[in-house]
Amino acid sequence: MLVCSANWLLSDGSLTRPLADHDLAVFLQSLTSLAARAGFRRDGRYRPVERVDLVLAGDIFDLLSSARWGGAAGPWDGTHTSQEIKARILTDCLRYGRRALAALRHLRRRGMSVPAATPQGRPSHQHGCRVPVRVVLLAGDRDEALFLTAGSESPAPALPWPPAVLTQWGDDVTVGVSHGHQLDPSAASDGSSARPPTVSESVAIGLVSTLVRRLQTRLGHNTAGALARDLAGSHPLAIPRVLAAWMHRHDGLPRHTSALTTDWRQSVSDWHRAARRMPPLVHDLRSVCTDRLAGWLADWQPGHEPSPPPADLSAALAVDTATLHAHASQQGGRHTVLAHVPMPSPAAHGSAFHAPTILSLVSPAGAPPARTLSWTALFEHGEHGGLSHTSSWNLSATEERGYAPVVVGSHGSSTVVDVLRAA
């Protein structure tokens, strides 16, 4: 069984709220339930899975959301000062995320407990067994500097697992997993240590961090930190929508609307000035992208519904569906898992019958950011009743409560039974 998760955004704690213990506990419980459910095979018999592969597909760490940035050095400039700052941020990321990392180390060392199989091919209530867990760490756009920091002369702490770019998995199900930020025009870079910032990096440090620091003074660290975590996992074109949803969830914020508007517009203005001094890397609209983006952002007033971004700005910065499908086809597998971009509409690809399935680890387009850790699981050897994949987006409440709601009989039957309890 393969389980992919991403966007944990373990930061140094200076701007964003840390990963909640409840979110981690829910994820680990989901992982245990998935492993037990996967033991039910296509023929209805139970046999524990042989192994669980857990792929942390990028942005597990967040090296951009830090109050240490904002001076002369940026994470993209490749200077010795920048490398030292990244090393210090990573040290604090590991310290503030120690509970999550300890849980992952425990899984890798001890494995996962699932019911053993009885001679009749049912899960045992009295006996369990340990399933080995292998952990793979991929780099994303917010922790891509892990590669550069690890190869620099600055003293960097040891990572739990060496990061990779892409991993492939499966025997009869071939899966390619990557973060996918290189398919996003706002986050793609050439990977060099000294380069212009991407739009996402420029906005994260010049706009979001500036806004959050102002809100910390006005609203407190916890309230502003919740917003910072939502914004850290959002596309630059989604920032007004995410900020509006955050204001809607906090009943006490309307009385601060005027002050928030002032903070917002001042932060946009500060970022615009910095971005004109150091233009971000954009393939299209290179000379006017920052002006167009700053103008659209400044036009939005907190407390009002955000307007859609202009068509030319979306064309320059939004993820192109055709690019996603071309990437999936090049991988050569039956499934492609991308952690950075929303799942495209199947109709957008055309009528190709054998087109690879693209699975995403981010909130569907137009939906608010996920409130818990998202995951996608893929199966082989007839696991999970022959199901090819499932995800946290389509997991029902019934599945969440028990191990194995599976259809007894033919597919399409209306009778759903929790086999583990029935046994």
N, C-alpha and C positions, 0 to 999 in steps of 0.2 A: 504494500500500500504506500502510495506517495501522498504526502500532505505538504502543501505550500502555504506559507504565510509571509506577510511582509508589512512594511510601514509601521513598525513598532515605535519608531521615533524616540529611542532612548537618548535623552539630551543631557547636558551638563547641569540642568536645573536652574539656570540663571533667568530663563525666559519662559519656558514651557513647563506645564504640569507634568510630573513623572507618570509613568505607566501605572494605572491603578491596580492594586492587588486583586480586586474583584475581576478585572478584565483578564488578568493572567490566569486566575483560577478557572474562569469560564472556558478559556482556551484549552487549558490542560484537561479539563473534564470532557470537553468536546473531542479532544484527541483520543482519550481513553475510550469514549463511547464509539467513536469511529472505528477504532481497531477491533473492538468486540463485534460491532455490526458487520465489519468486513469479513469476519470468520464464517458467516453464513454464505454458502456457495450457491451457484446457479441451480444445482440439483436439490437444494433445500437442506443439505447436511451441513453440520457445523465443523469447521476445522480451523484452528487458530492461524492467523496470518504468519508468514515466515519472518517478516521484517517490516519495520516502518521506517521509511525514508522521510525525514523532515527537512524541507528546503526553506531556509529563511531568505526570501528572494529580494533582498535589498531594502534600504532605508530602515534597517533594524536600529541603526544609530543615526542621530541627527547632529551633524557637525556644523550646520548653518544656524540653528536657533541658539545663539549664544550672545550674551552681552559683551563678550570679548571682542567681537567684530564691531566695526564702525569707525575705526581709526584709519590710519594711512594704509594698513595692510589688509588684503582680502584673501580668502582661501584659494583664489585662482591665480595669484600673481607669482607663485613659486619662489618667493624670497625666504631667506632664513627665518625672519620674524614670523612669516606666515606659517612655516613648518612648526615652529615652536608653539605658536598659538593652537594649531591643530592637535599637536601632541598633548597639550594641557587639557584641551576640550575633551579629547578621547579618554584621557585618564579619568575625568569627572563623569563622562558618559558611562564608563565601566563601573564607577563607584555608585552612581545613582541608579544604575540598572542592574545592580548585583543580585537582586532577588530573582529577576527574570533569567539572568545568565546562570545562576545557581540551579534553578529549576531545569534548565536545558542541559546543564552538565550532569545533573542527577539522572535525567532520562537517558542520556548517552551512556552513562556508566552502569546504571542498573537495569535499563530496559523498561518495558511497560507491562503491567500486569493485566492479563485477560483471562477469562474462564478457559480451563482445559476442556478437551472434548471427551465425551463418554463413548463407550463402544458402540452405542446406538447413533452416534453422530449428532449429539446434542451438547449444548454447553453445560458444564458441571457447576453445580451450586457449591460443592464442597472443595473443589480443587481448582487451582489456577496455574498459570504458567507465565513465564517471562518472555516477552517478544523483544528482540534487540532493536535499538533505535539508532539510526545513523543521521547525523546532522551535517548539513551543507550550508555554508554562508555565501550569499551572493552580494555584490556591491550595487548600490543604487545611486541616484544622483545626489542625495544628501549625505551619503557616506562614501562616495567614490574616492574621496581623499585618503581613505584607508590604504589604498595601494601606494599613493605617493608618500604618505607619512611612513609607511613600513619600509620604503626604499630610500628614505632620506637619512641624513646624518643626525637629525634631531632625535632625542631619546623618546621613543614611542613605546607605550605599554604593549605587552603581548596580547594578541586577540585570542578569543576562545578557540576559533577555527580559522585557518587561512581563507581569505575571501577569494571567490572565483567570479567569472562573468556570466557563464552559461553552464547549465548542467542538463544532461539527457538521461532518460530513465525509461525502463520498461523492457519486457520481452515481447509479448504479443501486443502490448500497447506502448507505442513510442511517444515520448513526451519531451518537448523542449521547454525549459524554464529559464527565463531571464527577467531582469527588472523591467526592461523595455523603455527606459528613459531616452535612449538614443533615437527612438521613433517619435519623440515629442519635440517639435521645433523649439519650444521654450526651454528645454532642459538638455538638449543634445550638445555635446562638446567633443573636441578632438582628443580629449584625454591627456593632453600635455600638462606639465606642471606649471608652465607660465603661458597664459592665454587670456583673452577677454572673458569676462563673466558671461554665463548664460543669462537669459531673461529671468529664469526662476531664481538663480543665485542673486542677481542684482535686486530683484524684488524682495527676496527673503531677508536680505541684510539691510538694504537701503530703505525699504518701506515697512515691511511687517515688523522687524525688530524695533524700528523707531516708534511705530504706533504702539507696540506692546509696552515699551518702556514708559511712554506717556500714560498709558492706561494703568500700569502698575501704580503710579503715583496717585491716580485719581480713584481707581476702583479696588486696588489691592492685588497682591501677587497671585492668589489662587484664581480669582475671577479672570484676570488678564491671562494667566497661564493656560486656562481652559481654551480661550480663544486662540492663543498662540499654537496650541497643539492642533486645533482644527485647521488653522491656516497653513501650518507646516505640511499638511498632507493634501493641499489643494492646488490646483492649477492656477497660474496668475489670472486667467480670465474668470475664474470662479470666486475670486476674493470678495467682491461686493456681495455675492449671493450667500457666501458662508458667513460673512460678518452680519448680514441682515438676519439670517437664521439664528445666529448666536444672540442677537439683541432680542429676537422674538421669544427665545427660551428664558430670558432673564426678565422677570416682571418689573424689577426695580430700575431698569435701564432707561425707560422712556424719559424720566425726569432729567437724565444726563444727555439727551439727544443733542442739544445745542453745543455742549462742550465736546461731545464725541465728534460732531461735524467739524468743529475747529481742529481737533486733534487729527482727524482723518485727512483733511485738506492740507494741513501743515506737513503731515508725514508724506503725502503724495508729492508736495512741492519740494521737500528735502530730497526725496528719492530722485525726482526729475532732474534737479540740479546735479546730483552725483552721477546719474546715468548719462547726462550730456557731457560730463567731463571724461567718463569712461563708458562709452557705448557698449551695451551687451551684444553678444554674438547672435545675430539673426540672419537667416538665409535670405529672407525677403524683407522688403521695406527697411533695409538696414539703416538708412539715413533718417527715416521719420518714425520708426517703430516706437521709440521711447516717447516722442511727442504725442503720437496717436494714443498710446496706452495711457499716458499721464492725463491727457485731456479727457478720455472716457472715464477714468477712475475719479478724477476731480469733479466731474459732472454729477456723480452720484451723491446723494445726500442721505446720510444715515437716518433711518426711520421711514424711508420710502422704498418702494419696490425697485430693485436694480433693473436697468434696461439691458437688453442683450448687447454684446460687444459688436462694433461695426463689422461688416462682412469682410473687409480687407484685413482687419486685425485678426479675425478668426482664421482667415485663410493663411495668415503668416504664422500664427502661434498655436492654433488648435491641432490636435492629432488627426491626421488624414486616415480615413478608414481603408482606402486602397493600399496605403503603405503598410498597415497592420496585416492585411491579408497577404500581401507580397512577402512580408517577413515570415509569416507562418508557413507559406508554401516553400520558401527556401530552407526551412528547418527540416523538411522531409518527413516529419512525424504526423501522427494522427491528431495530436493535441498540442497546442502551444499555450503556455501559461505566462501571462504578462502581469507584473505587479504594479505598474505605474499608470497604465491607461485604462479607461473604462471599456467594458466589453462592447464591441461594435454590433450593430444590428445585422442579423443574418441576411436580411434582404439587400443590404448594401453591397454584398459580395457578388451578387449575381446568382446564376443557376448551376454553378459547378457542383457536381454531385459528390466528388471526392475531396472537396475543400477541407482543409484542416479546421478543427474546432478551436476557437480562441476563447480562453477562459481568463477572467480578470480577478484581481484581488482588491480593486478599489470600488467605491460606491458606484452604482450605475449612474450614467449621465443624468443630471438633473436632480439627483437625490442628495440629501445632506450627507456629510462625512459619517463614516461608520462610528458608532459609539463604542464598539468592542472590537477586538482583534479579528480580522477577517481571515478566512482560510478556504482553500479549495483542495479536495481530495480526489485522487484517481486510483482506479483499481485494475487488477489483472487476475488471470487464473480463475475467473468466475466469482471473484470476491464480491461481497455486498449484494448477493443475489443476482450477479451478472451485470450490475450497474457499472457504467463506464466511469462516471464522475458525479460528484455532488459538491456543494459549496455552502458556506454560511449564509449566502443570500437566499437559498431556496430550501433550507432545512426547516421542517415543520416543527411546531411545538411538541407534537407527539413524539417525533424522533429525538428531540432534545431531552425528553423526560426518561426515555428508556433506551435499551441497547439496540433493539432490532425490530422495528415495525416493518415487516416484509409481507408481501402478498403470498398467501398460501394458496396454491393452485395456479391457474394460468394468469399471465399478465393481463391487467385490465379488470380483474375481479374486484368487486367492491368490498370484499372481506379483508380487513387489515388486522393482523394479529401481531402482538409483541411476542416473538417466538421465545425469547429468553425467559420471559415470565411464564409463558404457557408451558415450557418444558419443566 
